[in-house]
Amino acid sequence: AQYALGVLYAKGRGVAQDDREAVSWYRKAAEQGNADAQYNLGLAYTKGQGTTQDERQAAFWYLKAAEQESTR
């Protein structure tokens, strides 16, 4: 549900579009192990969208997402 809220805020569907709010929800889901949220959080850090651009944080979240995918 947290990931889904992040997507809604990122796309502005049913709520005002808000990248910072999207990142907040992605982070909550990512910290609980949601691979899609981890990947989207990596994208946000790569682009500096809704958060400060940070290549190290991007790499961290991309790796977390990849680790989740390898266990599926």
PDB file of N, H, CA, C and O in Angstrom:
ATOM      1  N   ALA A   1       0.821  -1.191   0.000  1.00  0.00           N
ATOM      2  CA  ALA A   1       0.000   0.000   0.000  1.00  0.00           C
ATOM      3  C   ALA A   1       0.869   1.261   0.000  1.00  0.00           C
ATOM      4  O   ALA A   1       0.534   2.253  -0.648  1.00  0.00           O
ATOM      5  N   GLN A   2       1.987   1.215   0.731  1.00  0.00           N
ATOM      6  H   GLN A   2       2.260   0.409   1.258  1.00  0.00           H
ATOM      7  CA  GLN A   2       2.868   2.385   0.773  1.00  0.00           C
ATOM      8  C   GLN A   2       3.469   2.653  -0.598  1.00  0.00           C
ATOM      9  O   GLN A   2       3.548   3.800  -1.038  1.00  0.00           O
ATOM     10  N   TYR A   3       3.890   1.588  -1.270  1.00  0.00           N
ATOM     11  H   TYR A   3       3.825   0.656  -0.912  1.00  0.00           H
ATOM     12  CA  TYR A   3       4.423   1.748  -2.628  1.00  0.00           C
ATOM     13  C   TYR A   3       3.354   2.339  -3.545  1.00  0.00           C
ATOM     14  O   TYR A   3       3.636   3.253  -4.320  1.00  0.00           O
ATOM     15  N   ALA A   4       2.137   1.825  -3.459  1.00  0.00           N
ATOM     16  H   ALA A   4       1.908   1.082  -2.829  1.00  0.00           H
ATOM     17  CA  ALA A   4       1.045   2.307  -4.306  1.00  0.00           C
ATOM     18  C   ALA A   4       0.785   3.793  -4.065  1.00  0.00           C
ATOM     19  O   ALA A   4       0.541   4.541  -5.012  1.00  0.00           O
ATOM     20  N   LEU A   5       0.837   4.220  -2.811  1.00  0.00           N
ATOM     21  H   LEU A   5       1.036   3.612  -2.042  1.00  0.00           H
ATOM     22  CA  LEU A   5       0.670   5.649  -2.520  1.00  0.00           C
ATOM     23  C   LEU A   5       1.790   6.466  -3.156  1.00  0.00           C
ATOM     24  O   LEU A   5       1.550   7.554  -3.679  1.00  0.00           O
ATOM     25  N   GLY A   6       3.007   5.942  -3.112  1.00  0.00           N
ATOM     26  H   GLY A   6       3.201   5.058  -2.687  1.00  0.00           H
ATOM     27  CA  GLY A   6       4.117   6.626  -3.768  1.00  0.00           C
ATOM     28  C   GLY A   6       3.870   6.821  -5.249  1.00  0.00           C
ATOM     29  O   GLY A   6       4.131   7.892  -5.796  1.00  0.00           O
ATOM     30  N   VAL A   7       3.366   5.782  -5.895  1.00  0.00           N
ATOM     31  H   VAL A   7       3.153   4.912  -5.450  1.00  0.00           H
ATOM     32  CA  VAL A   7       3.061   5.860  -7.332  1.00  0.00           C
ATOM     33  C   VAL A   7       1.984   6.904  -7.590  1.00  0.00           C
ATOM     34  O   VAL A   7       2.093   7.694  -8.528  1.00  0.00           O
ATOM     35  N   LEU A   8       0.942   6.909  -6.757  1.00  0.00           N
ATOM     36  H   LEU A   8       0.853   6.266  -5.996  1.00  0.00           H
ATOM     37  CA  LEU A   8      -0.133   7.891  -6.938  1.00  0.00           C
ATOM     38  C   LEU A   8       0.388   9.319  -6.826  1.00  0.00           C
ATOM     39  O   LEU A   8       0.028  10.176  -7.632  1.00  0.00           O
ATOM     40  N   TYR A   9       1.229   9.577  -5.833  1.00  0.00           N
ATOM     41  H   TYR A   9       1.522   8.881  -5.178  1.00  0.00           H
ATOM     42  CA  TYR A   9       1.803  10.922  -5.689  1.00  0.00           C
ATOM     43  C   TYR A   9       2.759  11.251  -6.831  1.00  0.00           C
ATOM     44  O   TYR A   9       2.783  12.386  -7.306  1.00  0.00           O
ATOM     45  N   ALA A  10       3.536  10.285  -7.271  1.00  0.00           N
ATOM     46  H   ALA A  10       3.516   9.363  -6.885  1.00  0.00           H
ATOM     47  CA  ALA A  10       4.477  10.533  -8.367  1.00  0.00           C
ATOM     48  C   ALA A  10       3.748  10.902  -9.656  1.00  0.00           C
ATOM     49  O   ALA A  10       4.217  11.736 -10.432  1.00  0.00           O
ATOM     50  N   LYS A  11       2.591  10.265  -9.874  1.00  0.00           N
ATOM     51  H   LYS A  11       2.211   9.588  -9.245  1.00  0.00           H
ATOM     52  CA  LYS A  11       1.844  10.486 -11.120  1.00  0.00           C
ATOM     53  C   LYS A  11       0.712  11.496 -10.980  1.00  0.00           C
ATOM     54  O   LYS A  11       0.125  11.923 -11.975  1.00  0.00           O
ATOM     55  N   GLY A  12       0.406  11.878  -9.734  1.00  0.00           N
ATOM     56  H   GLY A  12       0.882  11.531  -8.926  1.00  0.00           H
ATOM     57  CA  GLY A  12      -0.679  12.831  -9.534  1.00  0.00           C
ATOM     58  C   GLY A  12      -2.036  12.235  -9.834  1.00  0.00           C
ATOM     59  O   GLY A  12      -2.907  12.908 -10.386  1.00  0.00           O
ATOM     60  N   ARG A  13      -2.219  10.991  -9.477  1.00  0.00           N
ATOM     61  H   ARG A  13      -1.512  10.445  -9.029  1.00  0.00           H
ATOM     62  CA  ARG A  13      -3.501  10.312  -9.722  1.00  0.00           C
ATOM     63  C   ARG A  13      -4.321  10.278  -8.429  1.00  0.00           C
ATOM     64  O   ARG A  13      -3.980   9.573  -7.479  1.00  0.00           O
ATOM     65  N   GLY A  14      -5.401  11.048  -8.415  1.00  0.00           N
ATOM     66  H   GLY A  14      -5.678  11.620  -9.186  1.00  0.00           H
ATOM     67  CA  GLY A  14      -6.269  11.099  -7.244  1.00  0.00           C
ATOM     68  C   GLY A  14      -5.759  12.027  -6.149  1.00  0.00           C
ATOM     69  O   GLY A  14      -6.471  12.305  -5.184  1.00  0.00           O
ATOM     70  N   VAL A  15      -4.539  12.500  -6.297  1.00  0.00           N
ATOM     71  H   VAL A  15      -3.961  12.274  -7.081  1.00  0.00           H
ATOM     72  CA  VAL A  15      -3.919  13.444  -5.361  1.00  0.00           C
ATOM     73  C   VAL A  15      -3.105  14.437  -6.181  1.00  0.00           C
ATOM     74  O   VAL A  15      -2.810  14.189  -7.350  1.00  0.00           O
ATOM     75  N   ALA A  16      -2.746  15.550  -5.573  1.00  0.00           N
ATOM     76  H   ALA A  16      -2.986  15.751  -4.623  1.00  0.00           H
ATOM     77  CA  ALA A  16      -1.872  16.497  -6.265  1.00  0.00           C
ATOM     78  C   ALA A  16      -0.509  15.846  -6.478  1.00  0.00           C
ATOM     79  O   ALA A  16       0.015  15.206  -5.567  1.00  0.00           O
ATOM     80  N   GLN A  17       0.060  15.997  -7.643  1.00  0.00           N
ATOM     81  H   GLN A  17      -0.367  16.518  -8.383  1.00  0.00           H
ATOM     82  CA  GLN A  17       1.373  15.424  -7.942  1.00  0.00           C
ATOM     83  C   GLN A  17       2.397  16.059  -7.017  1.00  0.00           C
ATOM     84  O   GLN A  17       2.475  17.283  -6.902  1.00  0.00           O
ATOM     85  N   ASP A  18       3.194  15.202  -6.351  1.00  0.00           N
ATOM     86  H   ASP A  18       3.131  14.208  -6.444  1.00  0.00           H
ATOM     87  CA  ASP A  18       4.146  15.691  -5.363  1.00  0.00           C
ATOM     88  C   ASP A  18       5.301  14.696  -5.259  1.00  0.00           C
ATOM     89  O   ASP A  18       5.171  13.650  -4.623  1.00  0.00           O
ATOM     90  N   ASP A  19       6.425  15.025  -5.883  1.00  0.00           N
ATOM     91  H   ASP A  19       6.531  15.875  -6.400  1.00  0.00           H
ATOM     92  CA  ASP A  19       7.570  14.116  -5.892  1.00  0.00           C
ATOM     93  C   ASP A  19       8.127  13.868  -4.495  1.00  0.00           C
ATOM     94  O   ASP A  19       8.555  12.755  -4.192  1.00  0.00           O
ATOM     95  N   ARG A  20       8.128  14.878  -3.650  1.00  0.00           N
ATOM     96  H   ARG A  20       7.780  15.782  -3.897  1.00  0.00           H
ATOM     97  CA  ARG A  20       8.642  14.685  -2.282  1.00  0.00           C
ATOM     98  C   ARG A  20       7.776  13.705  -1.494  1.00  0.00           C
ATOM     99  O   ARG A  20       8.288  12.858  -0.761  1.00  0.00           O
ATOM    100  N   GLU A  21       6.491  13.828  -1.650  1.00  0.00           N
ATOM    101  H   GLU A  21       6.075  14.516  -2.245  1.00  0.00           H
ATOM    102  CA  GLU A  21       5.578  12.910  -0.967  1.00  0.00           C
ATOM    103  C   GLU A  21       5.747  11.493  -1.527  1.00  0.00           C
ATOM    104  O   GLU A  21       5.703  10.514  -0.783  1.00  0.00           O
ATOM    105  N   ALA A  22       5.936  11.398  -2.830  1.00  0.00           N
ATOM    106  H   ALA A  22       5.972  12.193  -3.435  1.00  0.00           H
ATOM    107  CA  ALA A  22       6.171  10.090  -3.457  1.00  0.00           C
ATOM    108  C   ALA A  22       7.419   9.439  -2.864  1.00  0.00           C
ATOM    109  O   ALA A  22       7.402   8.259  -2.514  1.00  0.00           O
ATOM    110  N   VAL A  23       8.485  10.203  -2.753  1.00  0.00           N
ATOM    111  H   VAL A  23       8.498  11.162  -3.037  1.00  0.00           H
ATOM    112  CA  VAL A  23       9.739   9.679  -2.189  1.00  0.00           C
ATOM    113  C   VAL A  23       9.524   9.230  -0.750  1.00  0.00           C
ATOM    114  O   VAL A  23      10.057   8.201  -0.336  1.00  0.00           O
ATOM    115  N   SER A  24       8.756   9.985   0.007  1.00  0.00           N
ATOM    116  H   SER A  24       8.322  10.821  -0.329  1.00  0.00           H
ATOM    117  CA  SER A  24       8.482   9.619   1.391  1.00  0.00           C
ATOM    118  C   SER A  24       7.804   8.250   1.467  1.00  0.00           C
ATOM    119  O   SER A  24       8.184   7.412   2.285  1.00  0.00           O
ATOM    120  N   TRP A  25       6.810   8.025   0.622  1.00  0.00           N
ATOM    121  H   TRP A  25       6.501   8.706  -0.043  1.00  0.00           H
ATOM    122  CA  TRP A  25       6.108   6.738   0.621  1.00  0.00           C
ATOM    123  C   TRP A  25       6.983   5.623   0.055  1.00  0.00           C
ATOM    124  O   TRP A  25       6.963   4.501   0.562  1.00  0.00           O
ATOM    125  N   TYR A  26       7.744   5.924  -0.983  1.00  0.00           N
ATOM    126  H   TYR A  26       7.759   6.835  -1.394  1.00  0.00           H
ATOM    127  CA  TYR A  26       8.665   4.913  -1.522  1.00  0.00           C
ATOM    128  C   TYR A  26       9.658   4.471  -0.454  1.00  0.00           C
ATOM    129  O   TYR A  26       9.953   3.283  -0.324  1.00  0.00           O
ATOM    130  N   ARG A  27      10.171   5.432   0.311  1.00  0.00           N
ATOM    131  H   ARG A  27       9.931   6.398   0.206  1.00  0.00           H
ATOM    132  CA  ARG A  27      11.154   5.106   1.351  1.00  0.00           C
ATOM    133  C   ARG A  27      10.556   4.162   2.402  1.00  0.00           C
ATOM    134  O   ARG A  27      11.200   3.200   2.819  1.00  0.00           O
ATOM    135  N   LYS A  28       9.323   4.447   2.821  1.00  0.00           N
ATOM    136  H   LYS A  28       8.800   5.229   2.481  1.00  0.00           H
ATOM    137  CA  LYS A  28       8.672   3.586   3.810  1.00  0.00           C
ATOM    138  C   LYS A  28       8.547   2.159   3.287  1.00  0.00           C
ATOM    139  O   LYS A  28       8.846   1.203   4.003  1.00  0.00           O
ATOM    140  N   ALA A  29       8.110   2.016   2.052  1.00  0.00           N
ATOM    141  H   ALA A  29       7.868   2.793   1.470  1.00  0.00           H
ATOM    142  CA  ALA A  29       7.959   0.686   1.464  1.00  0.00           C
ATOM    143  C   ALA A  29       9.319   0.039   1.217  1.00  0.00           C
ATOM    144  O   ALA A  29       9.486  -1.162   1.430  1.00  0.00           O
ATOM    145  N   ALA A  30      10.291   0.833   0.770  1.00  0.00           N
ATOM    146  H   ALA A  30      10.156   1.809   0.597  1.00  0.00           H
ATOM    147  CA  ALA A  30      11.635   0.313   0.476  1.00  0.00           C
ATOM    148  C   ALA A  30      12.291  -0.230   1.730  1.00  0.00           C
ATOM    149  O   ALA A  30      12.947  -1.271   1.689  1.00  0.00           O
ATOM    150  N   GLU A  31      12.121   0.461   2.838  1.00  0.00           N
ATOM    151  H   GLU A  31      11.588   1.306   2.871  1.00  0.00           H
ATOM    152  CA  GLU A  31      12.725   0.025   4.095  1.00  0.00           C
ATOM    153  C   GLU A  31      12.098  -1.270   4.606  1.00  0.00           C
ATOM    154  O   GLU A  31      12.673  -1.948   5.458  1.00  0.00           O
ATOM    155  N   GLN A  32      10.927  -1.610   4.087  1.00  0.00           N
ATOM    156  H   GLN A  32      10.460  -1.059   3.395  1.00  0.00           H
ATOM    157  CA  GLN A  32      10.267  -2.861   4.452  1.00  0.00           C
ATOM    158  C   GLN A  32      10.529  -3.963   3.424  1.00  0.00           C
ATOM    159  O   GLN A  32       9.960  -5.052   3.507  1.00  0.00           O
ATOM    160  N   GLY A  33      11.405  -3.662   2.445  1.00  0.00           N
ATOM    161  H   GLY A  33      11.866  -2.777   2.377  1.00  0.00           H
ATOM    162  CA  GLY A  33      11.831  -4.684   1.501  1.00  0.00           C
ATOM    163  C   GLY A  33      11.093  -4.739   0.183  1.00  0.00           C
ATOM    164  O   GLY A  33      11.239  -5.721  -0.544  1.00  0.00           O
ATOM    165  N   ASN A  34      10.305  -3.730  -0.162  1.00  0.00           N
ATOM    166  H   ASN A  34      10.187  -2.932   0.430  1.00  0.00           H
ATOM    167  CA  ASN A  34       9.595  -3.723  -1.433  1.00  0.00           C
ATOM    168  C   ASN A  34      10.566  -3.360  -2.556  1.00  0.00           C
ATOM    169  O   ASN A  34      11.076  -2.241  -2.606  1.00  0.00           O
ATOM    170  N   ALA A  35      10.816  -4.311  -3.456  1.00  0.00           N
ATOM    171  H   ALA A  35      10.401  -5.220  -3.416  1.00  0.00           H
ATOM    172  CA  ALA A  35      11.807  -4.122  -4.518  1.00  0.00           C
ATOM    173  C   ALA A  35      11.430  -2.996  -5.475  1.00  0.00           C
ATOM    174  O   ALA A  35      12.295  -2.230  -5.900  1.00  0.00           O
ATOM    175  N   ASP A  36      10.144  -2.889  -5.818  1.00  0.00           N
ATOM    176  H   ASP A  36       9.442  -3.511  -5.472  1.00  0.00           H
ATOM    177  CA  ASP A  36       9.722  -1.822  -6.737  1.00  0.00           C
ATOM    178  C   ASP A  36       9.948  -0.450  -6.110  1.00  0.00           C
ATOM    179  O   ASP A  36      10.382   0.485  -6.784  1.00  0.00           O
ATOM    180  N   ALA A  37       9.657  -0.336  -4.832  1.00  0.00           N
ATOM    181  H   ALA A  37       9.305  -1.095  -4.284  1.00  0.00           H
ATOM    182  CA  ALA A  37       9.887   0.932  -4.121  1.00  0.00           C
ATOM    183  C   ALA A  37      11.374   1.227  -4.041  1.00  0.00           C
ATOM    184  O   ALA A  37      11.788   2.376  -4.201  1.00  0.00           O
ATOM    185  N   GLN A  38      12.188   0.196  -3.793  1.00  0.00           N
ATOM    186  H   GLN A  38      11.853  -0.737  -3.663  1.00  0.00           H
ATOM    187  CA  GLN A  38      13.640   0.383  -3.737  1.00  0.00           C
ATOM    188  C   GLN A  38      14.158   0.895  -5.083  1.00  0.00           C
ATOM    189  O   GLN A  38      14.982   1.808  -5.128  1.00  0.00           O
ATOM    190  N   TYR A  39      13.678   0.313  -6.161  1.00  0.00           N
ATOM    191  H   TYR A  39      13.008  -0.428  -6.125  1.00  0.00           H
ATOM    192  CA  TYR A  39      14.102   0.748  -7.492  1.00  0.00           C
ATOM    193  C   TYR A  39      13.662   2.193  -7.749  1.00  0.00           C
ATOM    194  O   TYR A  39      14.452   3.014  -8.215  1.00  0.00           O
ATOM    195  N   ASN A  40      12.392   2.499  -7.441  1.00  0.00           N
ATOM    196  H   ASN A  40      11.750   1.832  -7.063  1.00  0.00           H
ATOM    197  CA  ASN A  40      11.906   3.863  -7.679  1.00  0.00           C
ATOM    198  C   ASN A  40      12.623   4.885  -6.810  1.00  0.00           C
ATOM    199  O   ASN A  40      12.831   6.024  -7.229  1.00  0.00           O
ATOM    200  N   LEU A  41      13.001   4.485  -5.609  1.00  0.00           N
ATOM    201  H   LEU A  41      12.833   3.560  -5.268  1.00  0.00           H
ATOM    202  CA  LEU A  41      13.773   5.374  -4.746  1.00  0.00           C
ATOM    203  C   LEU A  41      15.157   5.607  -5.366  1.00  0.00           C
ATOM    204  O   LEU A  41      15.673   6.724  -5.337  1.00  0.00           O
ATOM    205  N   GLY A  42      15.748   4.560  -5.921  1.00  0.00           N
ATOM    206  H   GLY A  42      15.329   3.653  -5.945  1.00  0.00           H
ATOM    207  CA  GLY A  42      17.013   4.713  -6.648  1.00  0.00           C
ATOM    208  C   GLY A  42      16.879   5.704  -7.795  1.00  0.00           C
ATOM    209  O   GLY A  42      17.744   6.557  -7.995  1.00  0.00           O
ATOM    210  N   LEU A  43      15.791   5.586  -8.544  1.00  0.00           N
ATOM    211  H   LEU A  43      15.089   4.893  -8.381  1.00  0.00           H
ATOM    212  CA  LEU A  43      15.551   6.533  -9.641  1.00  0.00           C
ATOM    213  C   LEU A  43      15.436   7.963  -9.138  1.00  0.00           C
ATOM    214  O   LEU A  43      15.985   8.889  -9.734  1.00  0.00           O
ATOM    215  N   ALA A  44      14.714   8.133  -8.030  1.00  0.00           N
ATOM    216  H   ALA A  44      14.268   7.380  -7.546  1.00  0.00           H
ATOM    217  CA  ALA A  44      14.541   9.478  -7.467  1.00  0.00           C
ATOM    218  C   ALA A  44      15.890  10.079  -7.101  1.00  0.00           C
ATOM    219  O   ALA A  44      16.142  11.253  -7.375  1.00  0.00           O
ATOM    220  N   TYR A  45      16.763   9.282  -6.482  1.00  0.00           N
ATOM    221  H   TYR A  45      16.558   8.329  -6.259  1.00  0.00           H
ATOM    222  CA  TYR A  45      18.094   9.785  -6.131  1.00  0.00           C
ATOM    223  C   TYR A  45      18.941  10.034  -7.371  1.00  0.00           C
ATOM    224  O   TYR A  45      19.732  10.977  -7.392  1.00  0.00           O
ATOM    225  N   THR A  46      18.796   9.221  -8.389  1.00  0.00           N
ATOM    226  H   THR A  46      18.154   8.455  -8.372  1.00  0.00           H
ATOM    227  CA  THR A  46      19.547   9.425  -9.629  1.00  0.00           C
ATOM    228  C   THR A  46      19.171  10.751 -10.281  1.00  0.00           C
ATOM    229  O   THR A  46      20.035  11.513 -10.713  1.00  0.00           O
ATOM    230  N   LYS A  47      17.868  11.012 -10.345  1.00  0.00           N
ATOM    231  H   LYS A  47      17.166  10.393  -9.994  1.00  0.00           H
ATOM    232  CA  LYS A  47      17.360  12.200 -11.027  1.00  0.00           C
ATOM    233  C   LYS A  47      17.300  13.435 -10.132  1.00  0.00           C
ATOM    234  O   LYS A  47      17.175  14.555 -10.629  1.00  0.00           O
ATOM    235  N   GLY A  48      17.388  13.239  -8.812  1.00  0.00           N
ATOM    236  H   GLY A  48      17.490  12.329  -8.408  1.00  0.00           H
ATOM    237  CA  GLY A  48      17.190  14.357  -7.901  1.00  0.00           C
ATOM    238  C   GLY A  48      15.750  14.821  -7.929  1.00  0.00           C
ATOM    239  O   GLY A  48      15.465  16.014  -7.827  1.00  0.00           O
ATOM    240  N   GLN A  49      14.842  13.864  -8.069  1.00  0.00           N
ATOM    241  H   GLN A  49      15.073  12.895  -8.152  1.00  0.00           H
ATOM    242  CA  GLN A  49      13.426  14.171  -8.199  1.00  0.00           C
ATOM    243  C   GLN A  49      12.717  13.872  -6.874  1.00  0.00           C
ATOM    244  O   GLN A  49      12.533  12.713  -6.503  1.00  0.00           O
ATOM    245  N   GLY A  50      12.328  14.925  -6.175  1.00  0.00           N
ATOM    246  H   GLY A  50      12.478  15.867  -6.476  1.00  0.00           H
ATOM    247  CA  GLY A  50      11.677  14.770  -4.883  1.00  0.00           C
ATOM    248  C   GLY A  50      12.669  14.640  -3.741  1.00  0.00           C
ATOM    249  O   GLY A  50      12.272  14.534  -2.580  1.00  0.00           O
ATOM    250  N   THR A  51      13.941  14.647  -4.057  1.00  0.00           N
ATOM    251  H   THR A  51      14.264  14.733  -5.000  1.00  0.00           H
ATOM    252  CA  THR A  51      15.008  14.532  -3.081  1.00  0.00           C
ATOM    253  C   THR A  51      16.280  15.100  -3.688  1.00  0.00           C
ATOM    254  O   THR A  51      16.315  15.413  -4.878  1.00  0.00           O
ATOM    255  N   THR A  52      17.302  15.233  -2.897  1.00  0.00           N
ATOM    256  H   THR A  52      17.274  14.979  -1.930  1.00  0.00           H
ATOM    257  CA  THR A  52      18.584  15.697  -3.401  1.00  0.00           C
ATOM    258  C   THR A  52      19.226  14.597  -4.250  1.00  0.00           C
ATOM    259  O   THR A  52      19.184  13.423  -3.882  1.00  0.00           O
ATOM    260  N   GLN A  53      19.809  14.971  -5.366  1.00  0.00           N
ATOM    261  H   GLN A  53      19.843  15.925  -5.665  1.00  0.00           H
ATOM    262  CA  GLN A  53      20.496  13.986  -6.203  1.00  0.00           C
ATOM    263  C   GLN A  53      21.680  13.416  -5.424  1.00  0.00           C
ATOM    264  O   GLN A  53      22.489  14.156  -4.863  1.00  0.00           O
ATOM    265  N   ASP A  54      21.764  12.084  -5.401  1.00  0.00           N
ATOM    266  H   ASP A  54      21.107  11.483  -5.856  1.00  0.00           H
ATOM    267  CA  ASP A  54      22.799  11.426  -4.616  1.00  0.00           C
ATOM    268  C   ASP A  54      23.092  10.062  -5.239  1.00  0.00           C
ATOM    269  O   ASP A  54      22.331   9.111  -5.064  1.00  0.00           O
ATOM    270  N   GLU A  55      24.199   9.982  -5.964  1.00  0.00           N
ATOM    271  H   GLU A  55      24.817  10.755  -6.106  1.00  0.00           H
ATOM    272  CA  GLU A  55      24.547   8.747  -6.675  1.00  0.00           C
ATOM    273  C   GLU A  55      24.800   7.573  -5.725  1.00  0.00           C
ATOM    274  O   GLU A  55      24.491   6.429  -6.058  1.00  0.00           O
ATOM    275  N   ARG A  56      25.356   7.849  -4.555  1.00  0.00           N
ATOM    276  H   ARG A  56      25.607   8.779  -4.284  1.00  0.00           H
ATOM    277  CA  ARG A  56      25.609   6.758  -3.594  1.00  0.00           C
ATOM    278  C   ARG A  56      24.305   6.163  -3.080  1.00  0.00           C
ATOM    279  O   ARG A  56      24.153   4.944  -3.002  1.00  0.00           O
ATOM    280  N   GLN A  57      23.372   7.034  -2.732  1.00  0.00           N
ATOM    281  H   GLN A  57      23.495   8.025  -2.795  1.00  0.00           H
ATOM    282  CA  GLN A  57      22.068   6.541  -2.276  1.00  0.00           C
ATOM    283  C   GLN A  57      21.354   5.809  -3.412  1.00  0.00           C
ATOM    284  O   GLN A  57      20.713   4.783  -3.184  1.00  0.00           O
ATOM    285  N   ALA A  58      21.462   6.330  -4.620  1.00  0.00           N
ATOM    286  H   ALA A  58      21.982   7.164  -4.805  1.00  0.00           H
ATOM    287  CA  ALA A  58      20.847   5.659  -5.768  1.00  0.00           C
ATOM    288  C   ALA A  58      21.407   4.245  -5.909  1.00  0.00           C
ATOM    289  O   ALA A  58      20.648   3.287  -6.055  1.00  0.00           O
ATOM    290  N   ALA A  59      22.713   4.118  -5.867  1.00  0.00           N
ATOM    291  H   ALA A  59      23.330   4.896  -5.748  1.00  0.00           H
ATOM    292  CA  ALA A  59      23.349   2.803  -6.003  1.00  0.00           C
ATOM    293  C   ALA A  59      22.919   1.871  -4.874  1.00  0.00           C
ATOM    294  O   ALA A  59      22.674   0.687  -5.108  1.00  0.00           O
ATOM    295  N   PHE A  60      22.825   2.394  -3.652  1.00  0.00           N
ATOM    296  H   PHE A  60      23.024   3.356  -3.461  1.00  0.00           H
ATOM    297  CA  PHE A  60      22.401   1.597  -2.506  1.00  0.00           C
ATOM    298  C   PHE A  60      21.019   1.000  -2.750  1.00  0.00           C
ATOM    299  O   PHE A  60      20.811  -0.195  -2.535  1.00  0.00           O
ATOM    300  N   TRP A  61      20.069   1.828  -3.198  1.00  0.00           N
ATOM    301  H   TRP A  61      20.238   2.798  -3.373  1.00  0.00           H
ATOM    302  CA  TRP A  61      18.703   1.347  -3.393  1.00  0.00           C
ATOM    303  C   TRP A  61      18.578   0.455  -4.621  1.00  0.00           C
ATOM    304  O   TRP A  61      17.792  -0.492  -4.615  1.00  0.00           O
ATOM    305  N   TYR A  62      19.340   0.743  -5.675  1.00  0.00           N
ATOM    306  H   TYR A  62      19.979   1.512  -5.680  1.00  0.00           H
ATOM    307  CA  TYR A  62      19.336  -0.166  -6.839  1.00  0.00           C
ATOM    308  C   TYR A  62      19.845  -1.548  -6.430  1.00  0.00           C
ATOM    309  O   TYR A  62      19.294  -2.565  -6.851  1.00  0.00           O
ATOM    310  N   LEU A  63      20.887  -1.582  -5.616  1.00  0.00           N
ATOM    311  H   LEU A  63      21.335  -0.756  -5.275  1.00  0.00           H
ATOM    312  CA  LEU A  63      21.441  -2.857  -5.162  1.00  0.00           C
ATOM    313  C   LEU A  63      20.424  -3.605  -4.305  1.00  0.00           C
ATOM    314  O   LEU A  63      20.251  -4.813  -4.465  1.00  0.00           O
ATOM    315  N   LYS A  64      19.753  -2.903  -3.401  1.00  0.00           N
ATOM    316  H   LYS A  64      19.893  -1.921  -3.271  1.00  0.00           H
ATOM    317  CA  LYS A  64      18.724  -3.531  -2.574  1.00  0.00           C
ATOM    318  C   LYS A  64      17.630  -4.142  -3.449  1.00  0.00           C
ATOM    319  O   LYS A  64      17.178  -5.258  -3.195  1.00  0.00           O
ATOM    320  N   ALA A  65      17.207  -3.407  -4.478  1.00  0.00           N
ATOM    321  H   ALA A  65      17.574  -2.500  -4.684  1.00  0.00           H
ATOM    322  CA  ALA A  65      16.170  -3.916  -5.377  1.00  0.00           C
ATOM    323  C   ALA A  65      16.663  -5.150  -6.128  1.00  0.00           C
ATOM    324  O   ALA A  65      15.931  -6.128  -6.277  1.00  0.00           O
ATOM    325  N   ALA A  66      17.896  -5.100  -6.594  1.00  0.00           N
ATOM    326  H   ALA A  66      18.491  -4.305  -6.473  1.00  0.00           H
ATOM    327  CA  ALA A  66      18.467  -6.232  -7.330  1.00  0.00           C
ATOM    328  C   ALA A  66      18.570  -7.458  -6.435  1.00  0.00           C
ATOM    329  O   ALA A  66      18.320  -8.578  -6.881  1.00  0.00           O
ATOM    330  N   GLU A  67      18.935  -7.254  -5.178  1.00  0.00           N
ATOM    331  H   GLU A  67      19.138  -6.345  -4.815  1.00  0.00           H
ATOM    332  CA  GLU A  67      19.021  -8.369  -4.224  1.00  0.00           C
ATOM    333  C   GLU A  67      17.647  -9.004  -4.006  1.00  0.00           C
ATOM    334  O   GLU A  67      17.532 -10.224  -3.888  1.00  0.00           O
ATOM    335  N   GLN A  68      16.624  -8.180  -3.953  1.00  0.00           N
ATOM    336  H   GLN A  68      16.717  -7.189  -4.049  1.00  0.00           H
ATOM    337  CA  GLN A  68      15.256  -8.698  -3.796  1.00  0.00           C
ATOM    338  C   GLN A  68      14.868  -9.521  -5.014  1.00  0.00           C
ATOM    339  O   GLN A  68      14.278 -10.593  -4.877  1.00  0.00           O
ATOM    340  N   GLU A  69      15.189  -9.036  -6.185  1.00  0.00           N
ATOM    341  H   GLU A  69      15.668  -8.165  -6.296  1.00  0.00           H
ATOM    342  CA  GLU A  69      14.834  -9.725  -7.418  1.00  0.00           C
ATOM    343  C   GLU A  69      15.547 -11.059  -7.536  1.00  0.00           C
ATOM    344  O   GLU A  69      14.984 -12.011  -8.076  1.00  0.00           O
ATOM    345  N   SER A  70      16.770 -11.148  -7.044  1.00  0.00           N
ATOM    346  H   SER A  70      17.228 -10.375  -6.605  1.00  0.00           H
ATOM    347  CA  SER A  70      17.536 -12.393  -7.187  1.00  0.00           C
ATOM    348  C   SER A  70      16.984 -13.492  -6.288  1.00  0.00           C
ATOM    349  O   SER A  70      17.309 -14.663  -6.486  1.00  0.00           O
ATOM    350  N   THR A  71      16.163 -13.144  -5.312  1.00  0.00           N
ATOM    351  H   THR A  71      15.899 -12.193  -5.152  1.00  0.00           H
ATOM    352  CA  THR A  71      15.604 -14.163  -4.428  1.00  0.00           C
ATOM    353  C   THR A  71      14.213 -14.617  -4.884  1.00  0.00           C
ATOM    354  O   THR A  71      13.618 -15.497  -4.261  1.00  0.00           O
ATOM    355  N   ARG A  72      13.704 -14.041  -5.935  1.00  0.00           N
ATOM    356  H   ARG A  72      14.187 -13.326  -6.441  1.00  0.00           H
ATOM    357  CA  ARG A  72      12.361 -14.421  -6.423  1.00  0.00           C
ATOM    358  C   ARG A  72      12.423 -15.669  -7.256  1.00  0.00           C
ATOM    359  O   ARG A  72      11.395 -16.135  -7.748  1.00  0.00           O
TER     360      ARG A  72
END
